Amino acid sequence: MNRSWNELAARVNAMTLRERFLLFAALMTILAAITNEVFVAPLAKLQRQHAAQIEKSSAAIEIQRSRMEHDLAQRRRGRVAELEAEIARVNDETQALEREIASLSAGASDLAALRATLTRVVRGFDKVALLRIATAEPATAPAPGVSATPFGLDITLGGGYLDLMDCLAAFESALPQARWGSIRFTAETTPPQLTVRIVAPRVGP
């Protein structure tokens, strides 16, 4: 072993300076290649694998985030649509209720004005008596859950036939826009009676 080292040392000593420099450069190149293959290359490969895993995980996280945002937006849009539909339904119910209240109020006002007009006309006839005046009931029952709205008056007068006809003509003159319903005349009572149904004219919107 010592002999081999001595022979190698002798060969190196016999080399010129240029040959020694070339030998040193070759040894350093071989050492660098071995170092790169044993240490640097595995570490670089491991780093590339980690970078690829991180990139893959980031892509998966981004896909999951986009999917969650899309699902959340879909749920929000669905909830907004439900709320808008509920608000529209409540608004429709409120408007229907307001219209019904307005109709009832207008109907009551119209009937009060109609009653006052009929009473005033009858007072102009000395030989005609106002026997009865009442709210006219609808001919058909209202639908379930819908309240019946008065729409006119039934008025019963007593007196002679000609006087009753004159009073009826006075009603028509005083209420040109009123609609007339049934008219019943009976001479079996004393005095004879005339019952008329008068539908109130609408004076409001």
Buried (B, 14 or more C-beta within 10 A) or exposed (E): EEEEEEEEEEEEEEEEEEEEEEEEEEEEEEEEEEEEEEEEEEEEEEEEEEEEEEEEEEEEEEEEEEEEEEEEEEEEEEEEEEEEEEEEEEEEEEEEEEEEEEEEEBBBBBBEBBBEBBEEBBEEBEEBBBBEBEBBEEEEEEEEEEEEEBBBBBBBBBBEEEBBEBBBEBBEEBBEEBEBBEEEBEEEEEBBBBBBBBBBBEEEE
